[in-house]
Every structure is written in C-alpha cells, then in structure tokens.
C-alpha cells in the first residue's frame, strides 16, 4: 500500500497504542502519587458496598461511581480503579490529538500526541488510581462538543467533569457561557450550555445536604488546603500577597515549563497572545479554556501557598496538561512557519527533544520517589495479608490499611484517628493497646496522621515499654517516615515470631 493510501487514522492509532504500551510498562513499576491512590481503592470498594448511595463529600462521586460500576463487573478493585483511570488518560490523549488536528493540522496533532505519551503527570497518573485523567477526559470531551456546537452535550460533559472535581464549576461554567454567547440565538444557546451543569451542581449540593448535613460541599476541602499551606504562616496581608505571588510565579515560570518543555511553554505563550480572541470558534474557546485552567492552577498556588515543589501541584496540573500542550505545539509550529524550512525543523526538533528528555528524566525521578516512599508500605500490606492471621488486631493506617480495605475482609484494624487515648499519654496508650489486644502498631512521622499527636513517644523506634506492654520495632522506612512495631505483653505466653516485615532497616 502506498503512503497516500494509508488511512488518516493510522498514525493517530499508533500514537495511542504507544501511549497504552508506555502506561502498561509504567504500571508495573509505579507505586502511586501518594496515599490518595490507595485511599481511592478503598473508596471505590465502599461505593459498591454501599450500593452506590454513599459518597465522600470531599472527593466528589464521579470517579468512584465509575470505578465501582467496573468493579461490579470485574470483581477486582485494583483493576477497576486503574482501568477507569487508564481509559480516562487514553481518551484525553485521543481527544487532544483530534482537536489539535482541527485547530492546527495533522503535524501539530501527532507531535502533541507524542509529547502527551511521555508527559510524566499524565502518563504516571493514568497508571494509578487517581481521578485527574478522568477529569481531563470530560473537559476535553466538553471542548470537542463545543467545537461541533453541541451545547447541551457540552454542558452535560461539564457536569460530568464537575462530578469528578468540583472546581469544574468555576473553570468550565465561564467557558460554556463564552462559547454560547459567540453567536445567535444567544439566550437559547446559553440556557442549553449552562442548564445541565447547573442542575448537576444543585443535585450534588442537595445530596450533600441530606447525606452530610451541609450543602456547602467545597468548604472543607478548600479550608484544609489553605490551612496547611505556607500562607497560614504569613504575618500580614501584604506578606500573604507577596508570598502568593512568589508561589504562583514560580509555578508558572519554573514548574510548568519544566513539565511540558521550554519550547512548548514558549509556544503556548505565543499561541495565547495570537489567539483569535474576537472570533467565535474553537481557537478562541480553547485558548480561553487553557487560560482558565492554568489560571485556576496558579490561583490555587497563590491562595493555598504550598511550597512550589509540593507534589499536590503535580496532581492539580495533570488535567491541565492535555489542554495546553497541543496549543503549545501549535504555537511552536506557527513560529517555525515564518522561518526557513531547515531552521524551522531544527527549532521544532530541539524543542521536542528537550521536552521529551526532560519528561523521561522527571518520570524516572517520580518512579524512584514512588518506589522509595510508597513501595515499602505496599509490600508491608502484602506481607500482612500473606502472613498475619485475619483475626489479629492491629493499629494500621495509610497505604497498608487502604490496600487491605480494597476487598472485603474481617481484619480488626484501628486508625490513629480512632485511638481513644489522650494525646501524649503513655500510660493511657499502653492501657488501650493491652485492652484492645493489639499485635502490631504502625507509627507515622507526619502530624496529619495523628500518630505523632497521640504517641510522640514512639518516634525513636527501637523498643518502648510501659507497664505490661512492650513495643518492639520490626520494620521502618525513614524517607516517608514510619515504624512498624510488634506488641508483646509481659506475663503472656511467647508468641511465635513471624517473618520480618519489609522496611529499609
């Protein structure tokens, strides 16, 4: 078959196949972005066990309902949760290429697709159980519907995106309105675009009022991110504003080009500056969407003020990536079109090589971080499942507890949040450990886990004794910060020593 006879879809299918192959390769080596990957497993299982009636207010229901529906079919929580995320990531890549071809041509679409294959956040998080790739798929689906003037469908997909992440209401609502008002009949188009989204928001708010006692579904999540950021340390409004500008500026001028490539970043800036802002169509709507999503991401940095290298920004950036990378590639090719062919090819090639090399280096860095911090916790959970009898009580949290909770079990596990002992009271803690007949205690360094609040006296590890209770360290990992203790009570018959659990010693 000659080159001219090759169907137009074949190169795009090959890029998607490459994206799938790369993600499947990463899936065997990636242990997750954070605890959320494993907490999502437990929540997907909880939605199915609750017959799709109960959802966590802070995490929105969309991803978990999709995962639970697949779980009902496949019977494996990990396969279901990761399968939904993987599909969302691949749909994001496919829609990004389809839209890029409509906007800037086939070359821009294929080059953007290749960059999205290896972009670290989109690739890695598509192999885990995070909801951001699914959110990205619904956002790009909305943009595709708008490009076809399917306003009701676009509003429905925006509503679906909202059910995955509630910030969609702030980001996508204005984009729907902008596109709807771009041509007549404006009132009818505006209603068609916004009503599905508004009804979805009202329905979720009503559900939260009934099931959680408040219609303000966003309040807790917003408060937590603001309270835990660096902004809480500011001594005055002026300092707070300056700190916010510093964080947002660092994200926009350092983290963003690092993650998408410097050439892509410069092309994005040029593309946004030269977008057809006065003309209704895909070009203007896409540019507005890119500004809205990137601006919201920077706005989170300005208000929450976590350190710019905090991994929360990586997760929040993930759904922005397939929106901005095609625009950056299109802008870069637009620059190249004004240069001599040889110079243009060298410029574009250099930009793509730099972006690809940087992406692969960052992917390796995140893989190593995941292996060092989360791999040991997963292996500990697997050791517990394989070695510890199911009726043994344990004080367990985070990844091990969530991994064990991915499927039905009768293990008597207690969270640090549920320990009845007062903070920093060794006698009360030891008495409760004895009363609960705990066999294992997993202590964490991070304050938010409540372990250092309840039992700061366990921070040194080793052997800790109080009354009749003795805790003996049997495993630890100091990068993330946890210690695994075996509980021994004086006066009792000796308990057979099990194989040592994993840790870094």
C-alpha positions as CSV (number, residue, x, y, z in Angstrom):
1,X,0.0,0.0,0.0
2,X,1.4,3.4,-0.9
3,X,1.8,6.2,1.6
4,X,-1.2,8.0,0.0
5,X,-3.4,5.0,0.7
6,X,-2.7,4.8,4.4
7,X,-5.9,5.8,6.2
8,X,-5.6,9.1,8.1
9,X,-6.4,7.4,11.4
10,X,-3.5,5.0,11.4
11,X,-0.8,7.4,12.7
12,X,-3.1,8.6,15.5
13,X,-3.9,4.9,16.4
14,X,-0.2,4.2,16.5
15,X,0.3,7.1,18.9
16,X,-2.5,5.8,21.1
17,X,-1.0,2.3,21.0
18,X,2.3,3.8,22.1
19,X,0.6,5.7,24.9
20,X,-1.1,2.4,26.1
21,X,2.1,0.4,25.9
22,X,4.1,3.1,27.8
23,X,1.4,3.2,30.5
24,X,1.2,-0.5,30.9
25,X,5.0,-0.6,31.3
26,X,4.9,2.1,34.0
27,X,2.0,0.4,35.8
28,X,4.3,-2.4,36.8
29,X,6.8,-0.1,38.3
30,X,4.8,2.8,39.7
31,X,3.6,2.7,43.3
32,X,1.5,5.8,43.2
33,X,1.5,9.5,43.7
34,X,0.7,9.4,47.4
35,X,-1.7,7.8,49.9
36,X,-4.7,9.0,47.7
37,X,-4.0,6.3,45.2
38,X,-4.7,3.7,47.8
39,X,-7.4,5.6,49.6
40,X,-9.3,5.7,46.3
41,X,-9.2,1.9,46.1
42,X,-11.0,1.7,49.5
43,X,-13.5,4.4,48.4
44,X,-14.3,2.6,45.2
45,X,-14.9,-0.5,47.2
46,X,-17.0,1.5,49.6
47,X,-19.3,2.9,46.9
48,X,-20.0,-0.6,45.6
49,X,-20.6,-2.0,49.2
50,X,-22.9,1.0,49.8
51,X,-25.0,0.2,46.7
52,X,-23.9,3.5,45.0
53,X,-25.8,5.5,47.7
54,X,-23.0,6.9,49.8
55,X,-20.1,9.1,48.6
56,X,-17.3,11.1,50.4
57,X,-18.2,14.8,50.1
58,X,-14.7,16.0,49.7
59,X,-13.8,13.8,46.8
60,X,-16.9,14.0,44.6
61,X,-18.8,10.9,43.3
62,X,-18.0,10.6,39.6
63,X,-14.7,8.7,39.6
64,X,-15.7,6.4,42.4
65,X,-19.1,5.6,40.8
66,X,-17.4,4.7,37.5
67,X,-14.8,2.6,39.4
68,X,-17.5,0.8,41.4
69,X,-19.5,0.1,38.3
70,X,-16.5,-1.6,36.7
71,X,-15.7,-3.3,40.0
72,X,-19.1,-4.9,39.9
73,X,-18.2,-6.5,36.6
74,X,-14.5,-7.4,37.1
75,X,-14.5,-8.2,40.8
76,X,-11.1,-6.7,41.4
77,X,-10.8,-3.2,42.9
78,X,-7.3,-2.5,41.6
79,X,-8.2,-3.5,38.1
80,X,-11.4,-1.5,38.2
81,X,-9.9,1.7,39.7
82,X,-6.8,1.7,37.5
83,X,-8.9,0.7,34.4
84,X,-11.1,3.7,34.7
85,X,-8.1,6.0,35.1
86,X,-6.2,4.4,32.3
87,X,-9.2,4.8,30.0
88,X,-9.6,8.4,31.0
89,X,-5.9,9.1,30.2
90,X,-6.0,7.5,26.8
91,X,-9.3,9.3,25.9
92,X,-7.5,12.6,26.9
93,X,-4.6,11.9,24.5
94,X,-7.0,10.9,21.7
95,X,-9.3,13.9,22.1
96,X,-6.3,16.2,22.4
97,X,-5.0,15.0,19.0
98,X,-8.4,15.1,17.4
99,X,-8.9,18.7,18.5
100,X,-5.3,19.7,17.6
101,X,-5.8,18.4,14.1
102,X,-9.0,20.5,13.7
103,X,-7.2,23.6,15.0
104,X,-3.7,23.4,13.6
105,X,-3.3,20.4,11.3
106,X,-2.1,16.8,11.4
107,X,1.6,17.6,12.2
108,X,0.6,19.6,15.3
109,X,-1.8,16.8,16.4
110,X,0.8,14.0,16.1
111,X,3.6,16.0,17.7
112,X,1.3,16.9,20.6
113,X,0.2,13.3,20.9
114,X,3.8,12.1,21.2
115,X,4.6,14.6,23.9
116,X,1.4,13.6,25.8
117,X,2.6,9.9,25.6
118,X,5.6,10.7,27.8
119,X,4.4,13.7,29.9
120,X,5.1,12.5,33.4
121,X,1.9,13.5,35.2
122,X,-0.5,12.4,32.5
123,X,1.4,9.2,31.9
124,X,2.1,8.2,35.5
125,X,-1.3,9.1,37.0
126,X,-3.0,7.3,34.2
127,X,-1.5,4.1,35.5
128,X,-2.6,4.6,39.1
129,X,-6.0,5.2,40.8
130,X,-6.2,9.0,40.7
131,X,-9.2,10.8,39.2
132,X,-7.4,13.6,37.4
133,X,-7.1,11.8,34.0
134,X,-10.8,11.1,34.0
135,X,-11.5,14.8,34.7
136,X,-9.2,15.7,31.8
137,X,-11.2,13.4,29.5
138,X,-14.5,15.0,30.4
139,X,-13.0,18.5,30.0
140,X,-11.7,17.7,26.5
141,X,-15.0,16.0,25.7
142,X,-16.7,19.2,26.5
143,X,-14.3,21.2,24.3
144,X,-14.9,18.7,21.4
145,X,-18.7,19.1,21.8
146,X,-18.3,22.9,21.8
147,X,-16.3,22.7,18.6
148,X,-19.3,20.9,17.0
149,X,-21.7,23.4,18.5
150,X,-23.3,20.6,20.6
151,X,-24.1,22.9,23.5
152,X,-26.3,20.6,25.6
153,X,-23.8,17.7,25.2
154,X,-21.0,20.1,26.2
155,X,-22.9,21.2,29.3
156,X,-23.6,17.6,30.2
157,X,-19.9,16.7,29.9
158,X,-19.0,19.7,32.0
159,X,-21.5,18.4,34.6
160,X,-19.7,15.0,34.5
161,X,-16.4,16.8,35.0
162,X,-17.8,18.6,38.0
163,X,-18.8,15.3,39.5
164,X,-15.1,14.3,39.3
165,X,-13.7,17.6,40.6
166,X,-15.8,20.4,41.9
167,X,-13.6,23.2,40.6
168,X,-15.1,22.4,37.2
169,X,-18.0,24.7,38.2
170,X,-15.7,27.7,38.4
171,X,-13.5,26.8,35.4
172,X,-15.9,25.4,32.9
173,X,-19.0,27.5,33.5
174,X,-17.5,30.7,32.1
175,X,-16.1,28.7,29.1
176,X,-19.6,27.4,28.3
177,X,-21.0,30.9,28.6
178,X,-18.3,32.4,26.4
179,X,-18.9,29.9,23.6
180,X,-22.7,30.0,23.8
181,X,-22.7,33.8,23.5
182,X,-20.4,33.7,20.5
183,X,-23.3,33.5,18.0
184,X,-27.1,33.8,17.9
185,X,-29.6,32.8,19.2
186,X,-27.6,33.7,22.4
187,X,-30.2,33.2,25.1
188,X,-31.2,29.7,23.9
189,X,-27.6,28.7,23.4
190,X,-26.7,30.0,26.9
191,X,-29.5,28.0,28.5
192,X,-28.6,24.8,26.6
193,X,-25.0,25.0,27.7
194,X,-25.4,26.0,31.3
195,X,-28.6,24.2,32.5
196,X,-27.0,20.7,32.5
197,X,-24.1,21.9,34.6
198,X,-26.2,23.9,37.0
199,X,-28.6,21.1,37.5
200,X,-25.7,18.8,38.3
201,X,-24.3,21.2,40.8
202,X,-27.7,21.6,42.5
203,X,-28.3,17.9,42.6
204,X,-24.9,17.3,44.3
205,X,-25.5,20.1,46.8
206,X,-28.9,18.7,47.7
207,X,-27.3,15.2,48.1
208,X,-24.7,16.6,50.5
209,X,-27.3,18.5,52.5
210,X,-29.2,15.2,53.0
211,X,-26.3,12.8,53.5
212,X,-23.6,15.1,55.0
213,X,-25.7,17.8,56.7
214,X,-24.4,20.7,54.6
215,X,-25.0,21.9,51.0
216,X,-21.5,23.6,51.0
217,X,-19.7,20.7,49.6
218,X,-16.5,22.6,48.8
219,X,-15.9,24.2,52.2
220,X,-13.9,21.5,54.0
221,X,-11.6,20.8,51.0
222,X,-10.8,24.4,50.5
223,X,-10.2,25.1,54.2
224,X,-7.8,22.2,54.5
225,X,-5.6,23.3,51.6
226,X,-5.5,26.9,52.7
227,X,-4.8,26.0,56.4
228,X,-2.0,23.6,55.6
229,X,-0.2,25.9,53.1
230,X,2.6,28.4,53.8
231,X,0.0,31.2,53.7
232,X,-1.0,30.3,57.2
233,X,2.4,31.5,58.4
234,X,2.1,35.0,56.9
235,X,2.1,37.8,59.5
236,X,0.1,40.3,57.5
237,X,-2.0,40.8,54.3
238,X,0.9,42.3,52.4
239,X,3.2,39.4,53.2
240,X,0.5,37.0,52.3
241,X,0.0,38.6,48.9
242,X,3.8,38.7,48.2
243,X,4.1,35.0,49.2
244,X,1.2,34.1,47.0
245,X,2.7,35.9,44.0
246,X,6.0,34.2,44.6
247,X,4.5,30.7,44.7
248,X,2.3,31.4,41.6
249,X,5.2,32.9,39.7
250,X,7.4,30.0,40.5
251,X,4.8,27.6,39.3
252,X,4.2,29.4,36.0
253,X,7.8,30.2,35.1
254,X,9.6,27.2,36.5
255,X,7.4,24.2,37.2
256,X,5.1,24.5,34.1
257,X,7.9,24.8,31.5
258,X,9.8,22.0,33.3
259,X,6.8,19.7,32.9
260,X,5.8,20.5,29.3
261,X,9.1,21.6,27.8
262,X,10.5,25.1,27.4
263,X,9.8,25.2,23.7
264,X,6.2,24.1,24.3
265,X,5.8,26.6,27.1
266,X,7.1,29.5,24.8
267,X,4.8,28.3,22.0
268,X,1.9,28.3,24.5
269,X,2.5,31.9,25.5
270,X,2.7,32.9,21.8
271,X,-0.4,30.9,20.9
272,X,-2.4,32.6,23.6
273,X,-1.2,36.0,22.6
274,X,-2.1,35.5,19.0
275,X,-5.4,33.6,19.6
276,X,-8.4,34.8,17.6
277,X,-10.0,36.5,20.6
278,X,-12.5,38.4,18.6
279,X,-13.7,35.5,16.5
280,X,-16.1,32.8,17.7
281,X,-14.8,29.3,17.2
282,X,-12.5,26.5,18.5
283,X,-9.4,28.7,18.6
284,X,-10.9,31.3,21.0
285,X,-12.7,28.8,23.2
286,X,-9.7,26.5,23.5
287,X,-7.4,29.4,24.4
288,X,-9.9,30.6,27.0
289,X,-10.1,27.1,28.4
290,X,-6.3,27.0,28.6
291,X,-6.2,30.3,30.4
292,X,-9.0,29.4,32.8
293,X,-7.4,26.0,33.8
294,X,-3.9,27.3,34.0
295,X,-5.1,30.4,35.8
296,X,-7.0,28.4,38.3
297,X,-4.0,26.2,38.9
298,X,-1.9,29.3,39.6
299,X,-4.6,30.7,41.7
300,X,-4.5,27.6,43.9
301,X,-0.8,28.3,44.3
302,X,-1.5,31.9,45.2
303,X,-4.1,31.2,47.8
304,X,-3.0,27.9,49.3
305,X,0.7,28.7,49.1
306,X,2.1,25.3,49.5
307,X,5.8,25.1,48.7
308,X,6.2,25.3,44.8
309,X,7.8,21.8,44.8
310,X,4.9,20.3,46.7
311,X,3.5,17.2,44.8
312,X,0.0,18.5,45.2
313,X,0.7,20.9,42.3
314,X,1.7,17.9,40.1
315,X,-1.7,16.3,40.6
316,X,-3.6,19.6,40.0
317,X,-1.5,20.2,36.9
318,X,-2.4,16.8,35.4
319,X,-5.7,17.7,33.7
320,X,-4.3,21.0,32.5
321,X,-1.5,19.2,30.5
322,X,-3.6,17.8,27.6
323,X,-5.3,21.2,27.2
324,X,-2.2,23.3,27.0
325,X,0.4,21.0,25.3
326,X,-1.4,21.0,21.9
327,X,-1.7,24.8,22.0
328,X,2.0,25.0,22.8
329,X,2.9,22.7,19.9
330,X,0.7,24.7,17.6
331,X,2.3,28.0,18.7
332,X,5.7,26.5,18.2
333,X,4.9,25.4,14.6
334,X,3.5,28.8,14.0
335,X,6.9,30.3,14.8
336,X,8.5,27.7,12.6
337,X,6.3,28.6,9.6
338,X,7.9,32.0,9.5
339,X,11.4,30.7,9.3
340,X,13.4,28.9,6.6
341,X,12.4,25.2,6.5
342,X,15.8,23.9,7.7
343,X,15.9,26.4,10.6
344,X,12.2,25.7,11.5
345,X,12.8,21.9,11.6
346,X,15.9,22.4,13.8
347,X,13.9,24.7,16.2
348,X,11.0,22.4,16.5
349,X,13.2,19.3,16.7
350,X,15.3,20.8,19.5
351,X,12.2,21.8,21.4
352,X,10.7,18.3,21.2
353,X,13.9,16.6,22.1
354,X,14.3,18.9,25.2
355,X,10.7,18.3,26.2
356,X,10.9,14.5,25.7
357,X,14.3,14.2,27.5
358,X,13.0,16.3,30.4
359,X,9.8,14.3,30.6
360,X,11.6,11.0,30.7
361,X,14.0,12.3,33.4
362,X,11.1,13.5,35.5
363,X,9.3,10.2,35.0
364,X,12.3,8.4,36.3
365,X,12.6,10.7,39.3
366,X,8.9,10.2,40.3
367,X,9.2,6.4,39.8
368,X,12.2,6.4,42.2
369,X,10.3,8.6,44.7
370,X,7.3,6.3,44.5
371,X,9.4,3.2,44.9
372,X,11.3,4.6,47.9
373,X,8.3,6.1,49.8
374,X,5.2,4.0,48.8
375,X,6.6,0.7,47.7
376,X,7.7,-0.4,51.2
377,X,4.2,0.4,52.5
378,X,2.6,-1.7,49.8
379,X,5.0,-4.6,50.5
380,X,4.2,-4.3,54.2
381,X,0.5,-4.6,53.4
382,X,1.1,-7.6,51.2
383,X,3.2,-9.2,54.0
384,X,0.3,-8.6,56.4
385,X,-2.2,-10.3,54.1
386,X,0.1,-13.2,53.4
387,X,1.4,-13.7,57.0
388,X,-0.8,-12.3,59.7
389,X,-3.9,-14.2,60.6
390,X,-7.1,-12.3,59.8
391,X,-8.3,-12.1,63.4
392,X,-5.2,-10.3,64.7
393,X,-6.0,-6.7,65.9
394,X,-3.7,-4.0,64.5
395,X,-3.2,-0.2,64.7
396,X,-2.8,0.5,61.0
397,X,-3.3,3.4,58.6
398,X,-2.5,4.9,55.2
399,X,-1.4,2.7,52.4
400,X,-1.4,-0.7,54.3
401,X,-4.9,-0.1,55.7
402,X,-6.3,1.1,52.4
403,X,-4.7,-1.7,50.4
404,X,-6.2,-4.3,52.8
405,X,-9.6,-2.5,52.6
406,X,-9.7,-2.8,48.8
407,X,-11.6,-6.0,49.3
408,X,-14.0,-7.5,51.9
409,X,-12.2,-8.7,55.0
410,X,-12.8,-9.2,58.7
411,X,-9.5,-7.8,59.9
412,X,-9.9,-5.8,63.2
413,X,-8.0,-2.6,62.1
414,X,-7.9,0.6,64.1
415,X,-6.9,4.0,62.7
416,X,-4.8,6.5,64.7
417,X,-7.8,8.9,64.3
418,X,-9.9,6.4,66.4
419,X,-7.4,5.7,69.2
420,X,-9.3,6.5,72.5
421,X,-6.1,7.5,74.4
422,X,-5.5,11.3,75.1
423,X,-2.6,12.9,73.2
424,X,0.9,12.2,74.6
425,X,-0.3,10.0,77.4
426,X,1.9,6.9,77.5
427,X,0.0,5.2,80.3
428,X,-3.4,5.6,78.7
429,X,-2.0,4.5,75.3
430,X,-0.3,1.4,76.8
431,X,-3.5,0.5,78.7
432,X,-5.6,0.8,75.5
433,X,-3.1,-1.3,73.5
434,X,-3.4,-4.1,76.1
435,X,-7.2,-3.8,76.3
436,X,-7.5,-4.0,72.5
437,X,-5.1,-7.0,72.4
438,X,-3.1,-5.3,69.6
439,X,-0.4,-7.4,67.9
440,X,1.0,-4.7,65.6
441,X,1.3,-0.9,65.7
442,X,2.3,1.2,62.7
443,X,3.5,4.7,63.6
444,X,3.9,7.6,61.2
445,X,6.0,10.7,61.4
446,X,3.6,13.0,59.6
447,X,1.4,15.0,62.0
448,X,-1.7,14.8,59.9
449,X,-1.8,11.0,60.5
450,X,-2.4,11.8,64.3
451,X,0.3,9.2,65.2
452,X,2.8,11.9,66.4
453,X,0.0,13.6,68.2
454,X,-1.3,10.6,70.1
455,X,2.1,8.8,70.6
456,X,5.1,11.1,70.1
457,X,7.0,8.8,72.5
458,X,7.2,6.2,69.7
459,X,9.2,8.4,67.4
460,X,12.6,7.0,68.4
461,X,11.6,3.4,67.4
462,X,13.5,0.6,68.9
463,X,11.8,-0.9,72.0
464,X,9.3,1.0,74.0
465,X,7.8,-0.3,77.3
466,X,5.1,0.9,79.6
467,X,3.5,-1.3,82.2
468,X,2.8,-4.7,80.9
469,X,3.1,-3.6,77.2
470,X,6.3,-3.7,75.2
471,X,6.5,-2.5,71.5
472,X,9.5,-3.8,69.5
473,X,10.4,-2.3,66.2
474,X,10.4,-4.8,63.4
475,X,10.4,-2.6,60.3
476,X,10.8,1.0,59.3
477,X,11.2,3.4,56.3
478,X,12.7,6.8,57.1
479,X,12.1,8.6,53.8
480,X,8.3,8.7,54.2
481,X,8.6,8.1,57.9
482,X,7.0,5.1,59.5
483,X,7.9,2.5,62.1
484,X,6.3,-0.9,62.4
485,X,6.1,-2.4,65.9
486,X,5.3,-5.8,67.2
487,X,3.4,-5.7,70.5
488,X,4.5,-8.0,73.3
489,X,2.8,-8.2,76.7
490,X,4.8,-9.3,79.8
491,X,3.5,-12.4,81.5
492,X,1.9,-13.9,78.4
493,X,3.0,-17.0,76.7
494,X,5.5,-16.3,74.0
495,X,4.1,-15.6,70.5
496,X,5.8,-17.3,67.6
497,X,8.0,-14.8,65.7
498,X,6.8,-14.2,62.2
499,X,9.0,-13.4,59.2
500,X,10.2,-9.9,59.5
501,X,8.0,-7.3,57.6
502,X,9.6,-5.2,54.9
503,X,11.2,-1.9,55.5
504,X,14.5,-0.1,54.9
505,X,16.0,-1.2,58.2
